[in-house]
Amino acid sequence: MRVDLHTHTLYSDGILKPEQLLQKATDVGLRGLAITDHDTIEGAVEAIKLSSKFNLDIIIGCEFSCFENDKEYHILGLNLNPNDENLNNHLNNYRNVRLYRAKQIHKKLDIIGIKFDFDEIIKIAGDAPITRPHIAQVLFNYNVVNSLKDAFENLIGEGCPAYHPKAIFPVKSCINLINRAGGVAVIAHPRNYIDTTTLFNFIEQGLDGIEVNHPSHTEELKRYYHYVASQYWLIETGGSDYHGNREWDDTNFGKYTVDYSVVESIRYQSSQT
């Protein structure tokens, strides 16, 4: 009766098809799975169509990219209504915004002498909205960098020659969008980028939950986030953040989970919004 509420497919920056990920979840004995691709629900919707083949409870999710005050934050939307008009309008618009950003990064790379056809990025991205990891992969394929990390640290990361900032999308707006689409808004892996003051600010803005169990969290941090969640009656979620292209992914999959009762809490909370 365990569930993983944070996974990715090839519809964003993961490598598995939804069906492959569902099979993997079945193989490790999971009861449920949330597919939370970056800024798209296409992988989750496809998984729902395949659900009859697997004894899994599929939760439609999305990992939304927020940007405010020159900082990026990730918010998980869980139990989303895939037919919500505002949600789909945002995701369609954001795909275009990502495309524009990628073109700006490509231009800046060209200016500093790193030349390749933009179609190479599109090929790598496939059906997914274009992200910087797709650009980093092209740079690696062309032997411009030694690793994807190298690409971010020296070329396309913040402060680097080819960096281009994201479009503004405040966390408060994201929370509202998720709630209107029937979902709950959960701060993803807060250890990675969020201080205590900011976390409490987001809670005041209407955050519904905290991702407590995540591979980047120490046991001490898990206890702290559990304490915060319990004090503010927030839902505690967890997941492997599985992508399939990192050396620790297979080890983490099936390990970073929460009880199925969390899914029931999410659906109850969704019904109250």
N, C-alpha and C positions, 0 to 999 in steps of 0.2 A: 504493500500500500504506500509506496514511495513515488514521488513525482519530481521531475526536473523542470523548473519553470524559467530556464534561460538557455536557449539553444539557437544555433544558426544553421542555415542551409546555403546552397549555392545561389539562392535568390538574394543573398547579400554577400558577406565575405566568408561564408562556410564553403565546404567542398562537396558535401553530400546532397543528393536529391532528397526531397522530403520522404519518399518511400524508403530510401536507404536508412535515413535517420530513425524512422519508425521501426524498422526491422532491428536496428541496433538497440533501441530502447526496449523492445520486446526481449531481445537476447539477454539483456542484463536484468530483466525482471521488473522493469518499471510499470507502475499502474497508470501513469499519466505523463503528459509531455506538453510543454508550451513551446511553440516555435516563435521566436522573437527576433526575426531578422531586422537589420537596420533599416528603418524608414520604409518598410514595405510589409504587407501582410500576404503577399502572393504565395509564399511557401507554406504559410499556415493554412490558407484556404485550400491549397492543393492537398495538404495532409488530411483535412477534414473529409475530402472526397474519397480518400483512401482508407478512412477509419474502419470501414466494415471488414477490412482484411486483417486488422490487428485488434487485439483486446486491450486497447489503450484509450484513455480519455484525453482527447486533443483540445488544448486551450489555444484559441487564436490570440496571438500576442504580437508585439512590435517593440523594438528598442528605438525610441525616438531620440534624435540628436537635437539637443537644445544648446543655444549659444546666447549668453548675456554677460555684460561686463567683462568682455574679452576672455571669457572662460567657457569651456564646453562641459555640458552635463548630459548624462544619459538617463532617460526615464523609461521604465518598462510599462507598457500598457498591456494589461492582462484581461482576458475575457471580452475582447472587443467585438462589436457588431460589424461584420464585414460589409454590410449594406449601408452603413451610416454615410450620408452624403458629405458632411463636413470632413469626416475622416478621410474619405477617398479623395476629396478635393485637395486636402493638405498633402497627402502622399504623392499625388500626381504632380502638384506644384513643386514639391520638394525634390522630386526626381529631376525636374528641369533645373532647379537651383543647383543641384549637385553636378549636373552636366555643365552648366555655366562655370562653376568653380573649377572643374577639371580642365576646361578649355583655358582658363586663366593661368592655371599652374603649368599647363603644356606650353603656353606662350612664354612664360618666364623661364622655363627650362630651355626653350629654343634660343632665347636671348643670351643665355650664358653658355651656349654652344652645345647643348645636349639635344640632339635632333632625332626625332622618330615620328612616324605618322600617328595622328590622333586615333586612327582606326585600331591601332594596337591596343589602346586602352579599352576601347569598346569591345574588342574580342575577349579580353581578359574578364571584363565585367559580365559579359553574357546577358542574362535576363535581369541582373541586379542593378540597382541604382549605383552609379559610379562613386567609388570612395577612394581616398588616398592609398589604401593598401593595394588597390588595383594598379594605380600609377607606380607604386613602389615595386610591384611585381614586374612591370614592364622594364623599369630601370635595372632590376636584377637580371632579367632575361637578356638585356643588351650589355651586360657586364659593366654597367656604369657604376654600380654599387656592389659591395660584397654580401649584403644582406638587406632584408626589408628594414631592419632597425637602422642600418647605415643610411638608407634613403631618407628616413624621417629625421635622423640626427643631423644630416649634412645638407639636405636638399629641399625637402618638402614639409618639414616640421616647422613649428612656430619659430620665427626669427631667422629662418633659413632663406636662401636666395629665391627659391621658387614657391615660398609659402603664400597662400591666399586665404584670408579669413573666411569663416563660414557666415551664412546669413543669420541675422538676429531671429531667434525664436525663444522667447522667455519660458522658463519652467512653468510659471503660472499659466501661460497660454496653453502649454502642453497638458497640464493637469486638467484644465477645463475641456480641452479637446477629447481627452481620454474618457473623462466622466460623461460627456455628452454622447459618446459612442458606446456607453453602457459598460465601460471598463473601469478598472482600478489602476491608479498611478503609483508606481513603486520606484524609488530611487535605486538605480543599479550600481552595484559594487562601489559604495560611497568611499571606501578606503582610498580609491585611486585618485580622487580629485576634490574632495569636499571636506571643509573644516567644520567644526562644531557649530559655529555661528551660522554658517550657510545652511547646514542641515536643519537647524531649528527654524530658520527663516522659511525654508521650503515646507516644513511641517505646518507652519502658520498659514501658508498659502494654500493648504488643502491636500497635501500629500497623503496617500492612503496606506502606504506601506514602505518597508525597508528590506532590501535584499540582504539578509543577515548571513546566510550560508553561501559563500563564494570562495573560489580557490585563492583569491588574493587576500582574504581575511585571516588573520591569526586567530587563535582561540580567544585571546584577550579582546580583540575587536568584536568577535562574534558575541561575547558576553556583553560588551558595551552596547552594541546595536540592539541586542535583545532587551536590555534594560530600557533603552530609549523607546523602543517599540511598545513595550509593556506599559510604560508611563503615559503614553499618548494614545493607547488603544489602536495601534497601527498593526497591519497585517505583516507577519514575518515570512518572507519568501526565501527561496534559495535555488541555486542551479549551478550547473557545471560551466556555463558560458562556452559550450562546446562549439568549435569551428571545424575541427578535423584536420587542420593543417599546422598544428603546434605540437611539439613533442610530448607535452603533458596532457593533451586532450583525451586520449584513450584511457589514461590512468584515472583522470578525474570523472569521466562519464560513468554515471551510476553511483558515484561516491558523494557528490554534492547535491543532496536532495532534501525535500521536506515531506512531511506526512501528507497523505491525501486529504486530510481534514482542512488543509490550507486552501485547496481548490474549492471546497465547500464554503469556506469563509469568503473567498474572493467572489464567488457567485452570489452569496447572500449580500455582500457589500454592494455589488453591482446592481442588485435589485432595489437597493435603497437610494441610488443616485438618480 
